[in-house]
Amino acid sequence: MVVLGIDIGGSLIRAGMVDSDGAILASRTIATPNDLDGFVPSLQDAIRWLLEATELPGGVGIGCKGTINPDTTQVEILRGPLHFLEGLRLADLVGLPVNVPVFADNDARVAMAGEMVWGAAKGHDNVLMLILGTGVGGAVIANGHLLRGHSGVAGHLGHITIDPDGPLCACGNRGCLETVFSARAIEGEAWAAVHRGCSSTLTRLFREQPQLATCRTIFQAASEGDALSMAIVSKAIRGLGAGIAGLLHVFDPELVIIGGKVADAGDELLVPLQEEVWSRSRGLLGREVPLVEQQVADKSGIVGAAGLAMAPRG
């Protein structure tokens, strides 16, 4: 079966036809319009192009930020540039025949759906996933089902409190995991150190433009032995490890999937993170829960969205 996967982002909409092996047969990327009058025809034009290039899909999966009602595909809460989608059913916007089923959920659960069908979560009933990017997203499989909770916000793992007196988070809380380990948090630590003129490779390279010191460059400098970068990365990993260890005691998962752009650091992140988590959790759990990288390589969101349409129901 061929399904249509759609990722709706604040700046780009990505759509593609995906086969049963998780391969993208054809894809289309367009700039996200800034109002509903532009959004609907642009999305439907992209879908028509894909239909002409392939065939009518057997289902549609849509990933979108915000709080999405998976039973109706209605966007319940969506702040930011896509706010005009609030209150609308995404299924009504794709312009396909009514007999083509449409599924929708937030982007983190969609990423987990892709892992359930084609990736690291396949064949497992209890899995955590953290998506490490500019913020920290998350999703939970509990007893074989994507956990959504009473009001649909379950899985916001980036907003567990790590430091009750920590930095103010965008959500209004203080000391969320996202303020301790995320690209923004790590870059913020580096920028502040560069502004202070601390001795570091980062200061030498980015004194005039500290905003150019990205998370990737900080991990790279740490791997090369830069003391400041090593301290920043170590502090962030301790916070992330503490948060994951706490989650292990709540959910008792078979494994934890680490995804997102920050996870591109690979072993520079995963090896010390694994040891941090194990040192904090093996005593009570009596086992070492593996941390694994996200296996669905597609970073566009298309394959994950397609997984939402492919995932078993019930």
N, C-alpha and C positions, 0 to 999 in steps of 0.2 A: 504493500500500500504506500502511496505517496501522500504526504501531509504537508501543509503549509505552516511554516514557523514564522512568526512576526515578533520582532523586538522593537518596542516603542520607547525611544529615548528622548531626552530633552533637546538634543541637537540633531540626532539622526534616527530615521526609521529604517530598519533592515528587515527584509523579507526574503524567504527562499523556500523552494520545494525540496523536501528531504525524503529520501527513500527509507526502507525498513532497516537498512544497515547504518543509518545515521549519516549518509553522504548527502551533501548539498548538490542537487542536480542543476539548479539555476537560482540566482539570487539578484536582488535589486536593492540598492541603498539610495535613499533620498533625504534631503534636508527636512527636518521637522518643521512644518508650518507653524506660525505663531497664533493661529486662531482656527476655530472649527470650520469656517467656510473654506479655508485652504486645506485643512487636514484631511477631510473626507475625500474630496476628489483626488488629492495626491496619493493617498493610500490606495484607493480603488484603481487608479491608473497603474500603479506599481503591480497590483495583484493581477490586473488584466494582462499586463506584459508577461507575467510569469505563467499565466494560463495558456497564452499563445505559445510560449516556449516549451511547455510541458503538457500538463493535463489537469483536469478537475481533481482537486485533492479529496481524499477520503475524510479529512478532518482538518481543523485549524487550531493551532495553539498560539496564544498571544501572551507575551511577557510585557509588563508595564510597571513602572514605579508606583508607589502608593498602596492603598488598601483596596483590594479587588475582591468582590464577592464571587467565589468560584462557581456558585450554583447558578448565578444569573449573568455573569461577566460584567456586572455593573461596577463602575469606578466609584467607590464610596468616599475616599479621601485622596486627594492628589494636589499637593502644593507645588508652587514653582511654575515654570513656563507651560506646563501641560494642564494647568488648573481648569481649563475650559472643558476637559473631559469628565470632570466630576458630575456624577448623577447620570451618566450615559452608559448604555450597555455596549461594550466593545463588539459583541456579536452583531449588533445592528449596523456597524460601520464598515464591515468588510465587503458587503455587496455581493455575496455568494448566495446560491440557492439555499432555501431554508432547510433542506434535507442534509446539508453539510454541517456536521456538529462543530461548534466553536467552544473552545475552552480558554480560560484566561486566569492569570494569577500574577502576583508580584514577581519581580525579576529574580529574587533570590530563590523562591520556591520553583520557579521555572528552571533555574540552573540545576537544582536538585532533581527535578523531573528528568532532565537529560542524563544525569548520573544514574538514575534508577533504571532507565531503559538501556543505555549504552555504556555506562561508566562504572565507577568504583562502587556505587551503591547497588548495582544489579545483584539480585539474589540475597540481599540483606534486608532485615526487618526493622533494625534500630540503628540509625545513622545520624550523625550531626554533620553539618556542612557550614563552614565559615568562608565568606567571600571577602577577601582583604583587598580593599581598593582605597579610594579617597575616604571612604567610611568603612564600616564593617557590616556586611549583610549576613544573613544566616537562614538556615532552614533545618527542619527536624523531621526525620521519619521515625514514627513511634508505632511499634507493632504492625509494620507494613503499610502505614498510611502517612501521608503528608500531614503534619500537625498544623492546624489553623487556629485553634482556640475558640473561645466564646465569641469574640468580636472580630476575628480574622487577623489579629496582629501577632499571633504566636510566631516565634522564630526570629524576632528582632534581637539576635544574640549580641549585636554590637552595643546594646543599651543596658546590659547588665552592669551594675555598679562595681567597679574595681577599687576606687578610692573615693570614699564619701566626701572628702574635702578637696577633691581634685578639680581640674579645670571645668569650666562651664561647657556643657555640650549643646549642640544645636537643638536637641530635643527638650532642653530646659533643665535637665538633671545635671548633677556634677559627678565627674569621675567615671563616666561610662567607659567601657572597654574601648570604644571608638576614639576617646580622647587620649588613650594610652598607646594603642597600637592601631594605626591606620597610616596611609600615606601622608595625610595632612598632619597628624600628630608627630610623626617622625621628621617630616620636613620642617615643621614648626620648631622643634628642638634644635635642629641644625641651623636654621636661619637665625635664631636667637643667639646661638654660640658664635656664629660668624659676625653678627652685629657687635658682639662684645669683644671681638678681636682675638678669640681663643686660638692658641697654636694648633693648627690642623691643616691637612691637605685641603679640606673644604674652604677654610679661610683663604688660603693661598689662591685657590681657583675661583672662588665666588665672592670675594670681598666686595666688589663693586656691584654685583647683582646676585645677592644671596638667594633670591627666588628661583634661580636656575639650579640650585642644589636639590635634585629630585630624590625621591626614595631610592630609586635604582642606583644613583651615583653614591648615595650614602652607604648602601649595602656593599657596593664595589670598593669604596674606600676602606670600609671595615674589613673586608676580605684581604686587603693589601696591608693591613696592620696599622691603619691610622687610629690613634688612641681615642680621639674624640668620637669618631664614627663608631668605633667598637663599643664605647660606653653608651651611646645613644641606642644602638641596635640591641645591646644586651638588656638595657632597661626596658625597652619596648617588648622584647621577647619574654622577660620575666612577667610583665603584666598580662600578656596574651596567654602565657602558660598557666598563670593563676586562674584566669577566667575560664579556660578550657577545662582545667582540673575541677573547678566547681561544677561546670556543666556535666562532666562525667558522672559526678555523684547524684545528679538530678535525673539524668536520662539513661545511664548505664548502656551506652551504645556499643555496637560491635566494632565500629571504627569511626574516625573523624576525617572528613574530607576537607582539605585546605585548597581554596581556589582564589581567583582574583589576580590582579596585576602584581600585587606585592608578592604573591606566591611564586612569581617568576624568579625570585631569588634562589629557589631550589634548595639545595642542601645547606646553604648558608643560613637559611631560615629553619628548615625542617629538622635538621639534626639537633641543634641546641633546643629548639622548641619541644621536640619529642622528649628529650631528657628532662626538661623543666616540668612538663606535664606528668611524666612517669614519677618523678621524685615527689610530686605533690599528691598523687592519686593511688599509687600501687598498694599502699598500706591497707586501705579500706577495701578497695576493689579486689585485691588479691590477684590482679592480672595487669598486663601492660596493654592498654588500648592503642592500636596502631593509628598513626597519623599518616594519611596518604594524600598525594597530589590529585587534584581534579583530573579525570581521565578524558573527558570530552574536550578536545583541543580547540574547538571552535569558540572564539572569544566574541563573536558577533551577537550571540544570543539566539540565533536562528535555530540551531540544533536543539538547544535547551527548550525553546518554545515548542518545537516539533515533538519533543519528548512528552510534553504535557498532553498532546493529542494522542500519542502512542501509549501512554502509561495505562496499565490496567485499572479498571474502575472497581468500586466496591470497598 
